[in-house]
């Protein structure tokens, strides 16, 4: 697969590498940051294997896992594009986590860069996401970025953003 790097004013998005395993594991197991997402293994070898498997799906353009980097090149978050359906032109957007070294305004730029990639590069029109009901900050950011709540269950709200 060609090298993909999405460049913004505050942050850049680059595809995940095996060497990101420890960063991802630390981010996803930090209770202050990841309390609203699914748990992950704390075994570094399992995390590396998961990334290897992910890279195979990426090669087929089935999923994309981005590392968010600040302009100093330091990793400060993640975001994923998965459940891609080219026929119905839709995908799911998630695993969005930013740590404390992110620059102010990074959340909006991650959303802008990734949605632009989904629209322009993948040619998709609908983006779905789910968010825990008690994740008020994320809900505010998603609604500010034109995601529309379409349903809910006991734990989550579900959103849709139409592109183009």
LUMSE-518921 format. One record per residue: x, y, z of N, C-alpha, C in turn; residue in three letters. Coordinates in steps of 0.2 Angstrom, whole numbers, plus 5000, padded with zeros to 4 digits. Atoms other than C-alpha are relative to their C-alpha. Last residue first. Layout:
XYZXYZXYZALA...
***
This chain:
500149985007489850775001499450044999UNK499549965003489850685018499850014992UNK500050005007488450625029500550044997UNK499849945003488850605047500049984993UNK499850005007487950475057500250074998UNK500049945004487850445076500249994993UNK499850015007487450315088499950064996UNK500449965005487250345107500449984993UNK499749965005487850215119499550044996UNK499349984999487650115135500250064995UNK499949984992485750075137500750035001UNK500150064996485450095118500150015007UNK499750014993485350245107499849935002UNK500350054996484850295089500450005007UNK500550045004485150425075499749945004UNK500250054996486150565083499549964997UNK500750004997486850675070499849945003UNK500350075000488650705067499350015003UNK500550025004488950885062499849934999UNK499750025007490650925069499549974996UNK499849945003489851015084500349994993UNK500649965002488850855087500250074997UNK500350035006490450755087499450044998UNK499649995006491350875099499749974993UNK500049935002489950885111500450014994UNK500649995003489750695112500050074997UNK500050035007491650675114499350024997UNK499549965004491650795129499949974993UNK500349935002490050715137500550044995UNK499449975003490750535137499850074997UNK499749964995489350475149500650044997UNK500449954998488250405135500350055005UNK500350014993489650305128499650065002UNK499749974995489950345109499749985007UNK500450004994489550265093500450025006UNK499650004994490150315076499549985006UNK500450014994489450305058500550005006UNK499550024995490150385042499649995007UNK500350014994489150395026500549985005UNK500449954999489750455009499750005007UNK500650024996491250355005499650065001UNK500649995004492450394990499449975004UNK500350065000493950314999499350004996UNK499650055001495150454995499649934999UNK499649995006494050604994500449944998UNK500449985005492650565007500450004993UNK500550045001493550455019499650024994UNK499750065003495150555018499449954998UNK499849985007494150715021500349944996UNK500650005004493250635036500250024992UNK500350075001494950585043499450004996UNK499550045004495750755041499749934998UNK500049975006494250855048500449964995UNK500750025003493950735063500050034992UNK500050075002495850745067499349984997UNK499650015006495750935065500149924999UNK500449985006494250945077500449994994UNK500650045002495050845090499750024994UNK499850065003496750935089499449964998UNK500450005007496051105093500249944996UNK500749974999497351135108499750004993UNK500149935000498851025104499350025001UNK500349985006498950845110500050085000UNK499549965004500150815124499750024993UNK499949944997498750755136500550054996UNK499749994993498250605126500150075002UNK499449965000497050585112500250015007UNK499849984994495850445108500650054999UNK499749935000494750405094500250025007UNK499350014996494550215093500350075000UNK499950014993493150265080500749995003UNK499449964998492450295063500049995007UNK500149984992491250165055500750045001UNK499550024995491050165036499950015007UNK500049984993489850195022500649965004UNK499749944999489750195003500050025007UNK500549964997488450055001500350075002UNK500650015004489549954989499550055003UNK500049965006491150014997499450004996UNK500450035005490749955014500050044994UNK500049975007492149995026499549964995UNK500650025003491849915043499850044994UNK500150075001493350015049499349994998UNK500550005005494150195050499949924998UNK500150065005495150205065499550024996UNK500750005003495850355076500049944995UNK500250045005497350365088499350014997UNK500750035000498250485099499949954994UNK500449984995499750585104499349985000UNK500650035000501250515095499650035006UNK500250054994502650635095499349984999UNK499950075002503250705078499949955006UNK499350034998503550875084500149934999UNK499549985005502050935074500749995002UNK499949935000500950825085500550024995UNK499349984998500650645079499950085001UNK500049935000498950555078500750025002UNK499649974994499250375074499950074999UNK499649955000497950305061500350025007UNK499949984993497150135059500650064999UNK499549964999496350105042500150025007UNK499949964994495249965037500650045000UNK500650014996494649865022500050045006UNK500449944999495849945010499449985003UNK500650015005496549775005499550055001UNK499850015007498249825012499549994995UNK499849935003497449895027500249994993UNK500749975002496649725031500150074997UNK500250045005498449645031499350034997UNK499749975006499049795041499849964994UNK500349945003497749745054500350034994UNK500650025003498449575056499650064997UNK499850045006500149635059499449984996UNK499849955006499449765071500249974994UNK500649975002498549625081500150064995UNK500350055005500149525081499450044998UNK499650005006501049675089499749964995UNK500249935003499649705102500450004993UNK500750005003499749515106499850064997UNK500050055006501649525108499350004997UNK499749965005501449685120500049954993UNK499550045002500249595132500350034993UNK499449974997499149715140500649964998UNK499550044997497749665129500550045003UNK499650035005496349795125500549965004UNK499350024997494849855134500449974994UNK500050074999493349935124500849995003UNK499950045005493250125125500149935002UNK500750005004492450255137500149954994UNK500650034996493750235151499449994996UNK500350055004495250265139499449975003UNK500149985007496050425144499549954997UNK500249935001496050425163499850024993UNK500749994998496050235164499850074999UNK500049944995497650225154499350025002UNK500150024993497550055146500150055005UNK500750034999497150115128499949975007UNK500649955001498550245128499349965002UNK500049954995499850125135499450055000UNK500150044994499449985123499950055006UNK500850025000499350105109499849975006UNK500349944999501150175113499249995000UNK499949984993501850005116499650065001UNK500450054996501149935099500050035007UNK500549964996501750085089499649965005UNK499749974994503249995083499650055004UNK499950054995502149875073500350045006UNK499450055002501650025062500049965006UNK499650044994500050125062500549964997UNK500250074999499650235047500449975005UNK499750055004499950425048499849935002UNK500250074999498950565054500449964996UNK500050045006499650745056499849935002UNK499850075000499350875069500049974993UNK499850014993499151065072500349935000UNK499649944997499051135054500349985007UNK500449954998498550965046500450065002UNK499749944997499450835036499550055002UNK500549945000498650665032500350065004UNK499949964995500050535028499550064999UNK500549954999499750385018500250045006UNK499949974993501250285011499450055000UNK499649945000500650174996500050045007UNK500449945000500050005000500450065000UNK
***
